[in-house]
Amino acid sequence: MTVARHSSDAVRTPLREFALSCRALPPSVAALDVGLLVFASLAGDAGYQIGATGSFVSFDGAIGVGLVCATLFGLTAQMERLYRLPVLLTPGPHLARIAAILAVAQLGVVCVLFLLKIGSEYSRGAMLAFAAASFLLIPLGRLALCVTARAAIRSGLVKGRRVVTLGDAGELERLHELDFLQYGIDEVARVALHGASAMGVEALSRADRERVAKAIEAARELQAVEFALIASWSQDRQLSEVCGLLRASPLSVRLYPDHRIRSVLRRQRDGGFGHYLSVEVQREPLSARERALKRAMDVVVALGALVTLAPFLFAIAIAIRLDGRGPALFRQRRCGFDNREFVMFKFRTMKVQEDGGAIVQARRVDDRVTRIGRLLRRTSIDELPQLLNVLRGEMSLVGPRPHALAHDDEYKACIDNYALRHHVKPGLTGAAQVSGLRGETRRLSQMEQRVERDLWYINNWSLTLDLKIIAITCVAIFWFDAY
């Protein structure tokens, strides 16, 4: 079973490595409109002066008139959704509306000049020349930008959101390049579900379930940021099952209109169908802004703690080496964000270093624990090397605690929604730990309680909550209740 990869992803050109996001196009066009209108005002004023008097004196008021017109035009165009990506990439059907808004903006400038009683200081001829120049430059600018933007998108200089498209084979075949351009999508992989379009099929086939799993793997490998689900909206049973399977991934899932709805929407005045018409059936736990804020706190606190505690950590490492044979640091593979495997660091506290398919959890009375390891575990000091994992971006200061791979596979099969813990980075500490849900989990119900608390944290995240958990963790170190 294979996953179709987008051709542009097969060869990574230097342009794509430094590509701009398609989200930069709307503000760029707005800035272009401002520049063109100010230039049109200056050109109209200069042209009128030279044509009427044969000489040029100055640009008195021309820049101000251009800025006022640009402000009125930009605000109105934004309210009329003329800066949306579909409009920018297909400006032809919208040129009449653009011209009408430009005319309104020009009349607005006249009203402003009249209300401020400065109309006599600005020539009517210059105003007419400005209007003629703006009605020429704005449409030409939109058309030129459309051609440039499409070429830049095709070459990879401008790219959309890295998306894995998933859905009915028939629906995917009906998609055209323009549809992806309007979506602002950079399709890095495509997965077709062949059984979902069959009217007699009530549920996804086993093969289609495997294809969804392949789509999740492809999204992880290709660093996609979203799943685009494009399927018949009448197949609600299959859509529900696909969305349920995609919950194993932390990426957002958007449901886009099928070909029947697209055919209706294309006849509307807006043309095509933009991002605002998609349905977000699964959102990311943290927005880009929230992730950046959380990451900034992780780096600052982890770096400061490592610098401050460096002599203390060095002394512990020496004590561990003197206490018995073996390395000071214990390394074990753990499952992290989006089910990505990483190596977690801890101070070695046991005589064994298990990292295989069968791992025995630490017990309250465990003869595998070394003498100094017992003190390190009781105070949780053995976890401090994970500050390195935090700096490397594999972990966060606060989040669900990562489990060994063997335990992770075991609990995934037994606990519903267990995989949702991987929708955020694992943490050095977490809500479950400060709630007393730590240590050995002999009963499945104990792990279920821990998972429930972890999911509560994910759904209620805030920077304040992170700071609160960190503060409680620092106090809990002196409780000496860990083992």
C-alpha positions in Angstrom: 0.0 0.0 0.0 1.5 3.3 -1.1 0.8 7.0 -0.4 0.9 9.3 -3.4 3.4 12.0 -2.8 3.1 15.4 -4.3 5.7 16.0 -7.1 6.9 19.2 -5.6 7.9 17.4 -2.5 10.0 14.8 -4.3 12.7 17.3 -5.1 13.5 19.9 -2.5 14.7 23.0 -4.4 16.5 25.9 -2.7 13.5 28.0 -3.4 11.2 25.8 -1.3 13.6 25.9 1.6 13.1 29.6 1.9 9.5 29.8 0.6 7.0 32.3 1.8 3.7 31.3 3.3 0.6 32.0 1.1 -0.7 33.8 4.2 1.7 36.6 3.4 -0.1 37.3 0.1 -3.2 39.2 1.4 -1.2 41.7 3.5 1.3 42.1 0.6 -1.5 42.9 -1.8 -2.9 45.4 0.7 0.5 47.1 0.9 0.7 47.1 -2.9 -2.7 48.8 -3.1 -1.5 51.5 -0.7 1.7 52.1 -2.7 -0.2 52.2 -6.0 -2.7 54.7 -4.8 -0.1 57.0 -3.3 1.9 56.7 -6.6 -1.3 57.4 -8.6 -2.0 60.5 -6.5 1.6 61.8 -7.0 1.6 61.0 -10.7 -1.9 62.6 -11.2 -0.8 65.7 -9.4 2.5 66.0 -11.3 0.9 65.2 -14.6 -1.8 67.8 -14.2 0.6 70.5 -13.1 2.9 69.9 -16.1 -0.1 69.6 -18.5 -1.9 72.7 -17.3 1.0 75.1 -16.5 4.0 73.5 -18.3 5.9 73.3 -15.1 6.0 71.3 -11.9 5.9 73.1 -8.5 5.4 70.7 -5.6 3.3 67.7 -4.3 1.2 69.7 -1.9 -1.4 67.4 -0.4 -0.9 64.6 -3.0 0.6 62.1 -0.5 -2.2 62.8 2.1 -4.9 62.4 -0.6 -3.4 59.1 -1.7 -3.1 57.8 1.9 -6.8 58.7 2.7 -8.0 57.0 -0.5 -5.8 53.9 0.2 -7.3 53.7 3.8 -10.9 54.0 2.6 -10.3 51.5 -0.2 -8.4 49.0 1.9 -11.0 48.9 4.7 -13.9 48.6 2.3 -12.1 45.9 0.3 -11.4 44.0 3.5 -15.0 44.1 4.6 -16.0 42.8 1.1 -13.5 39.9 1.4 -11.5 41.1 -1.6 -8.2 40.2 0.1 -9.0 36.5 0.4 -6.7 34.1 -1.4 -9.3 32.8 -3.9 -10.0 36.4 -5.0 -6.3 37.3 -5.3 -5.6 34.2 -7.5 -8.7 34.7 -9.7 -9.2 38.5 -9.8 -11.1 38.6 -13.2 -14.6 38.1 -11.8 -14.0 40.7 -9.1 -12.6 43.6 -11.1 -16.0 45.3 -11.3 -16.4 45.2 -7.5 -12.9 46.5 -7.1 -13.6 49.4 -9.4 -16.9 50.2 -7.6 -15.1 50.2 -4.2 -12.3 52.4 -5.7 -15.0 54.9 -6.9 -16.5 55.0 -3.4 -13.1 55.6 -1.9 -12.5 58.5 -4.4 -15.8 60.1 -3.4 -14.8 59.6 0.2 -11.7 61.6 -0.4 -13.7 64.4 -1.9 -16.0 64.4 1.1 -13.0 64.5 3.5 -11.5 67.5 1.6 -14.9 69.3 1.7 -15.5 68.6 5.4 -11.9 69.9 6.3 -12.5 72.9 4.0 -9.3 72.3 2.1 -10.8 71.4 -1.2 -9.8 74.7 -2.7 -6.1 73.8 -2.0 -6.2 70.7 -4.1 -6.9 71.1 -7.8 -10.0 69.3 -9.3 -7.9 68.5 -12.4 -5.3 66.8 -10.2 -8.1 64.8 -8.5 -9.5 63.7 -11.9 -6.0 62.7 -13.0 -5.5 60.8 -9.7 -8.8 58.9 -10.3 -7.9 58.0 -13.9 -4.4 56.7 -12.8 -5.9 54.7 -9.9 -8.5 53.1 -12.1 -5.7 52.0 -14.4 -3.1 50.9 -11.8 -5.2 49.0 -9.3 -6.7 46.5 -11.7 -3.4 46.1 -13.6 -1.7 45.5 -10.2 -4.2 42.8 -9.2 -3.8 41.0 -12.6 0.0 41.3 -12.5 0.1 40.0 -8.9 -2.2 37.1 -9.9 0.2 35.9 -12.6 3.2 36.4 -10.3 1.6 34.6 -7.4 0.6 31.6 -9.4 4.0 31.3 -10.9 5.6 31.6 -7.4 3.3 28.9 -6.0 4.1 26.5 -8.8 7.8 27.1 -8.4 7.7 26.7 -4.6 8.7 30.3 -3.9 5.3 30.8 -2.2 3.6 27.8 -0.6 0.5 27.1 1.3 -0.1 25.0 4.4 1.6 21.6 4.2 -1.4 19.3 4.0 -2.2 15.6 3.5 -5.4 15.3 1.5 -7.6 12.3 2.3 -10.9 11.2 0.9 -12.9 9.4 -1.8 -10.9 8.5 -4.8 -13.6 10.0 -7.0 -13.7 13.3 -5.2 -9.9 13.6 -5.2 -9.8 13.0 -9.0 -12.2 16.0 -9.5 -9.8 18.4 -7.8 -7.8 20.7 -10.0 -4.7 22.8 -9.3 -6.8 25.9 -9.0 -8.8 24.4 -6.2 -5.6 23.8 -4.2 -4.4 27.3 -4.9 -7.7 28.7 -3.6 -7.4 26.6 -0.5 -3.9 27.9 0.1 -2.8 24.2 0.3 0.6 22.7 -0.4 -0.4 19.1 -1.0 2.5 16.9 0.2 0.7 13.6 0.0 -2.7 12.2 -1.1 -4.5 9.1 0.2 -7.5 7.8 -1.6 -10.1 5.7 0.2 -11.6 3.5 -2.4 -14.4 1.9 -0.4 -15.8 5.1 1.1 -17.5 6.2 -2.1 -19.5 3.0 -2.6 -23.1 3.6 -1.7 -23.7 0.1 -0.4 -20.8 0.3 2.0 -21.9 1.2 5.5 -18.5 1.3 7.2 -14.9 1.7 6.2 -13.1 -1.4 5.0 -10.1 -2.8 6.6 -8.0 -1.6 3.7 -9.3 1.9 4.1 -8.5 1.9 7.8 -4.9 0.9 6.9 -4.8 3.8 4.4 -5.9 6.2 7.1 -3.0 4.9 9.3 -0.7 5.4 6.4 -1.9 9.0 6.0 -1.1 9.7 9.6 2.4 8.3 9.1 2.9 10.3 6.0 1.8 13.5 7.7 4.3 12.8 10.5 7.1 12.1 8.1 6.5 15.0 5.8 5.8 17.5 8.6 2.3 18.3 7.5 0.2 20.7 9.5 -3.3 19.6 8.5 -5.4 16.9 7.1 -7.7 18.0 4.3 -10.7 15.6 4.2 -12.4 15.7 0.8 -15.3 13.3 0.6 -18.9 13.1 -0.2 -20.9 14.9 2.5 -23.7 12.4 2.2 -21.5 9.6 3.5 -21.8 10.6 7.1 -21.0 7.1 8.5 -17.6 6.9 6.7 -16.8 10.6 7.5 -17.4 9.9 11.2 -15.2 6.8 11.2 -12.4 8.6 9.3 -12.5 11.5 11.7 -12.4 9.1 14.6 -9.3 7.4 13.2 -7.6 10.8 12.6 -7.9 11.6 16.3 -4.7 9.6 16.7 -2.9 12.6 15.2 -2.6 16.0 16.8 -3.1 17.8 13.5 -6.2 19.7 12.7 -8.7 18.1 10.3 -10.7 20.2 7.9 -13.6 18.9 5.9 -13.9 20.6 2.5 -16.9 20.7 0.2 -17.5 17.8 -2.2 -17.8 18.4 -6.0 -21.6 19.0 -5.9 -21.2 21.8 -3.3 -18.2 23.2 -5.2 -20.3 23.4 -8.4 -22.9 25.5 -6.6 -20.3 27.7 -4.9 -18.5 28.4 -8.1 -21.6 30.2 -9.4 -21.6 32.6 -6.5 -20.2 36.0 -6.9 -17.2 35.2 -4.7 -16.1 32.4 -7.0 -14.6 29.2 -5.9 -14.7 28.3 -2.2 -12.2 29.6 0.3 -10.8 28.4 3.5 -13.6 30.0 5.4 -16.1 27.5 3.9 -14.3 24.5 5.3 -15.4 22.8 8.5 -12.8 22.2 11.2 -13.8 18.8 12.6 -10.7 18.6 14.7 -8.6 21.4 16.0 -5.0 21.4 17.2 -4.8 21.4 21.0 -2.7 24.5 21.0 -2.6 27.3 18.4 0.6 28.5 16.8 0.7 31.4 19.2 0.2 29.2 22.2 2.8 26.8 21.1 5.3 29.6 20.6 4.5 31.0 24.0 4.9 27.6 25.7 8.1 26.9 23.8 9.6 30.3 24.8 8.9 29.6 28.5 10.4 26.1 28.1 13.6 27.4 26.7 14.1 30.3 29.2 13.3 28.2 32.3 15.2 25.1 31.2 18.3 27.0 30.1 18.3 29.1 33.3 17.8 25.9 35.4 20.7 24.1 33.7 23.1 27.0 34.1 22.2 27.5 37.8 22.2 23.8 38.7 25.2 22.8 36.6 27.6 22.3 39.6 24.9 20.4 41.5 24.2 18.1 38.6 27.9 17.5 38.0 28.3 16.5 41.7 25.3 14.0 41.4 26.9 12.5 38.3 30.1 11.9 40.1 28.3 10.4 43.1 26.4 7.9 40.8 29.7 6.8 39.2 31.2 6.3 42.6 28.2 4.4 43.9 28.4 1.6 41.4 29.4 0.5 37.9 27.6 2.0 35.0 27.0 5.4 33.4 25.7 8.4 35.3 22.9 9.0 32.7 20.2 6.5 31.9 18.8 6.7 28.4 15.5 5.1 27.4 13.3 5.4 24.3 10.0 7.1 24.9 7.0 8.1 22.8 6.5 11.8 22.4 4.5 14.4 20.5 2.6 12.9 17.5 3.9 9.4 18.5 7.5 10.4 17.6 10.1 8.3 19.3 12.9 10.1 21.2 15.6 9.2 23.8 14.8 10.5 27.3 17.6 11.3 29.8 17.5 10.5 33.5 20.1 10.0 36.2 20.7 6.3 36.6 19.0 5.1 39.7 18.9 1.3 39.0 21.3 -1.5 38.5 19.5 -2.4 35.3 19.0 -0.3 32.2 15.9 -1.8 30.5 14.9 -0.5 27.1 13.2 -3.3 25.3 9.9 -4.9 24.6 9.3 -5.8 28.3 10.0 -3.3 31.0 9.1 -3.8 34.7 7.8 -0.7 36.4 9.6 0.6 39.5 8.0 -0.6 42.8 8.0 1.0 46.2 10.4 -1.6 47.5 12.6 -2.5 44.6 16.0 -4.2 45.0 17.0 -2.9 41.6 17.4 0.6 42.9 20.9 1.7 44.0 21.6 3.4 47.3 22.0 6.9 45.9 19.3 6.1 43.3 16.8 5.7 46.2 17.4 9.3 47.4 17.3 10.7 43.8 14.0 9.0 43.1 12.4 10.1 46.4 13.2 13.7 45.6 12.6 13.4 41.8 16.1 14.8 41.2 16.7 11.9 38.8 14.4 13.7 36.3 16.5 16.9 36.1 18.5 15.7 33.0 15.3 15.9 31.1 15.9 19.6 31.0 18.2 18.7 28.1 15.2 17.1 26.3 13.3 20.3 26.9 16.0 22.4 25.3 16.1 19.9 22.3 12.4 20.4 21.8 11.5 16.8 22.5 9.8 17.6 25.8 8.1 20.5 27.5 8.4 21.6 31.2 4.7 20.6 31.7 2.8 17.9 29.9 1.7 14.3 30.1 4.6 12.2 31.4 6.2 10.0 28.6 6.0 6.3 29.0 8.4 3.6 27.8 7.6 2.3 24.4 6.5 -1.1 25.8 4.1 0.5 28.2 2.8 2.9 25.6 1.9 0.1 23.2 0.2 -1.8 26.1 -2.0 1.1 27.2 -3.0 2.2 23.7 -4.7 -1.2 23.3 -6.5 -1.0 26.6 -7.5 2.6 27.2 -9.7 4.7 25.0 -8.3 8.1 24.0 -4.9 7.1 25.3 -3.3 8.3 22.0 -4.7 11.8 22.7 -1.9 12.3 25.3 0.5 12.6 22.3 -1.3 15.7 21.0 1.1 17.8 23.0 4.8 17.4 24.0 5.4 15.2 27.0 6.4 17.0 30.1 9.0 16.9 32.8 6.1 17.2 35.2 2.3 17.2 34.6 -1.1 17.7 36.0 -1.5 14.0 36.8 1.8 14.0 38.8 0.9 17.1 40.9 -2.5 15.4 41.6 -0.9 12.5 43.2 -1.3 10.1 40.2 2.3 9.0 40.0 4.4 5.9 40.7 3.6 2.3 39.8 0.2 1.6 38.1 -0.7 -2.0 39.2 -4.3 -1.6 38.1 -5.5 -0.4 34.8 -7.9 2.0 36.5 -4.9 3.9 37.9 -3.6 4.6 34.5 -7.1 5.5 33.3 -7.2 8.2 36.0 -3.8 9.5 34.9 -4.9 9.6 31.3 -8.1 11.4 32.2 -6.1 14.1 34.1 -3.6 14.5 31.2 -6.5 15.0 28.8 -8.0 17.6 31.2 -4.7 19.5 31.1 -4.6 19.4 27.3 -8.1 20.7 27.0 -7.6 23.5 29.6 -4.0 24.6 28.8 -2.9 28.1 29.7 0.4 29.7 30.6 -0.9 30.3 34.1 -1.8 26.6 34.5 1.8 25.7 33.5 3.3 28.1 36.0 1.0 26.7 38.7 2.0 23.1 38.0 5.7 24.0 38.0 5.2 25.8 41.4 3.4 22.8 42.9 6.1 20.4 41.5 8.9 22.4 43.2 7.0 22.2 46.5 6.2 18.5 46.0 10.0 17.7 45.8 10.1 18.0 49.6 7.3 15.5 50.1 9.6 12.6 49.4 6.7 10.4 48.2 8.2 9.2 45.0 9.9 5.9 44.4 
